[in-house]
Amino acid sequence: MTGEQTFYITTPIYYPSNKLHVGNSYTTVAADAMARYQRLCGHRVWFLTGTDEHGQKIQRQAEAAGKKPIDFVDEIVAWIKELWAELDISYDDFIRTTEPRHTEQVAAIFTHFYETGDIYKGKYEGWYCTPCEAYWTERQLADGKCPDCNRDVELIAEEAYFFKMSKYADRLLEHIENNPAFIQPPSRKNEMINNFLKPGLEDLCVSRTSFDWGIPVPFDRDHVIYVWLDALSNYITALGYGEKDEKFKLFWPADVQLIGKDILRFHTIYWPIFLMALDLPLPKTVFGHGWLMLQDGKMSKSKGNVVDPRVLAARYSSDALRYFLLREIPFGQDGIFSLESFISRINTDLANDLGNLVSRTLTMAERYFEGVLPAPVATGKGDQELAGLAVETPKMVAQAMDELKTSDALAELWKLVRRSNKYIDENLPWELAKDPADRPRLGTVIYNLFESIRFIAVMLQPFMPRSPQSIFEQIGLQANNALQGWDSLQQWGALPPDTRVERGEDLFPRLNLQAEIREMQGGKPADVQQTVAEEVPEHEGLISIDQFQQVDLRVAEIITAERIPKSDKLLKIEVLLGEEEKRQVVAGIAEHYEPSELPGKKVLFVANLKPVKLRGVQSQGMLLAATTPDGHLSLTGLDQDMPAGSRIS
Ligand code: MSP
C-alpha cells in the first residue's frame, strides 16, 4: 500500500432540520464527481459526508413536530441517505454527529483544549442568529439583523466557555498567505483576510446553556458544546482520530474540503485554528463554491423556497440532474436554477449533442456493418483533428478537475462531443455508403466515431455514472475494464475492430418544455412553478432571462488608470467592486479619455468575464461604454450615486 496516492474529500455535514433542496445537493454531487474522478485515476479515495444533528434549531423544530430530537433527525437522515442513493453518491463513510464515535471524541477534544488553556470560562453577551447557529457582535449586525441571512437576532447573556482565537490569528494569516491552495477560489481568500483576520479575531464562545440538544461539556454538564466546534470535528472523528488512528494517518490532512461560500468563515478561520490547537496539519484546500439560485433569489430551506432533488432525479434521471448541477455553476460563481434552464440543458447538451452522437453512430454501424465494428483503413477529412482533440481532452479535463472546476471540465468534454458530431457532418457517411468504392473510408469514419465515443464515455464517468455504462454496453465494452479507465485515453485507436456493437435505448429523450411545465405545475416542486417562464417560439438573436442573468453586472468605481506602453488604444484600469474587491481591466478607451480624468468615475461593469491577457496585461472584467458609428465613445454611468459593487439587473 505504500506510495499509493491518497485523496480525502469531504462535504459539509448537512443539518437534518428539513429535507435538502437541489441547491445543497450540489455540494455533494460536486464532491462525488471529484471522488469518482480520483478513483478513476487509480488513487485511493476516502469520501466523507454526513449530518450535523445538534443545536437549538433542530431542538426547536423537533419540539414543534412533537418529537424527540433524535427521532426527528432519524427520519430526515433516512431521507437524505435515500437521496444520496438516488443521486449515485459514492461516499465511503456517512457520519452523524449523534454517533458515539463522534460525541466521545468531541468531548475529549474540548477537555484537551480546556487543559491546555485554549478554552477558558467567561461571560458572554451577544446577538444570536438561531437559523445560522451564529453569534454576532453589535458591530457585525447588518441593520440590526443577521449579516448572513438577514433574519432577526436575539440578545443572549450567559456564562460560557471561550476559545482563544486571537492566539492563533497570526499563524493562520501566515499560513493563508504562504499556501495559496489553502483557500480556493483565490477571491475568497481576501474576503476572509480583510473581513475577519485583519480587523482582529475575537475569542469565540464555544458552549451554550440555553438549550441542551448537544454534546455536554464533560466537566460542566450544564453546558453543551457549540455546534460548530462539534460539527467541524467530524472531519477527523470520522477517520477515527484519537481512537483507531490507522485511517486517520492514511488520509489526514484532507485534500479537498468542499463547502458553500456561506460557511467559509467557519472552515477557513475556526476550523484551521482548532486544528492548530490540536497540533494537526491543516487541510490542503478548502474550496468555497458558488450557489445555485432561483431566478428570484436565494434558494433556502429555512425560507421554505425549495426545489426537491428527489422529484427531479426521479423524473429526469440522476445523470441529467448531476450534469445540470456540475455544468451550471461556473467556477467560483453562482448559477441559476429554473425548470427552463434545466430542460434546455437536457435537450441541448444531453439529447442533441451526446444522445444524438451515440444513437446516430450506432444506427450507422448496424445499418452499414451489421453491428460489427469495422477497422480503420482509409484516412481522410477531419481524422487527425478528431484524434488530436480526443487525446488532448483528457488533459484539459484533468487540469480542470485538479482545479475543482467541474463546469470547465464538462465544457472541455463537450467540445469533443460537438467535434465528433461535426465529423459526421463533414464526412457524410450516408453518402459514402452509396458507393462501394468508399466502403473502406466509411468503415474508418465509423471506427473513429466509436473511438471518440469511448473517450467521451470514459471521461463522463465521474460526472454521470449511469450513461457511460449504457454506452459501454452499446459499444461492446461492458466486459473490457481496461478500456474504461483514464489510462486507456493516452492513445487513440485502442478500440479493437470486430467488436459486436448494439444500439440501445436513447440516452436522453428530448423533452417538451411546455409539457414539462404543465406536468410539474400539477404537483411538486412548488418553486418550479414560480420560476418557469412560458416557452415562446425561438427567435434568432433573442436571449432568455436566464441567459441575461448569467451576466454579473455591477457598479464599479475607477481607482487608477494608466496608459499601456506601446498602445494607443488601451488603458490599464483598476476598479473597486464593493468594499474589498479590486479588479484590474484593460479597456480600449485611451483615445477617448485621459487617464487622469477617470479615477472616481462610477461605471457599469461586467464582473464575470473569463480573465484574458491583453498586451501581456491581465484583464478581469469589462467596462461598458456606448459607441456611435462615427467612433464616438462614452462610458456608461448612473443617474444617481450608487455604492461600488451594487448589482445591476
Ligand atoms: N451544518 C452546516 C455545515 C457544517 S460542516 C462542518 C450547514 N449545513 S446546511 O445544510 O445548511 O448546508 C450545507 C451545504 O449546502 C453548505 O455547503 C451550503 O453552502 C450548501 N448550500 C445551501 N444552499 C445552497 C445553494 N442554493 N446552492 C449551493 N449550495 C448550497 O451549513
Residues whose N, C-alpha, C, O or C-beta is under 5 A from the ligand:
A	BS01	MSP	P12 I13 Y14 Y15 G23 N24 Y26 T27 D52 A231 L232 I259 G260 K261 D262 I263 G290 W291 L292 M299
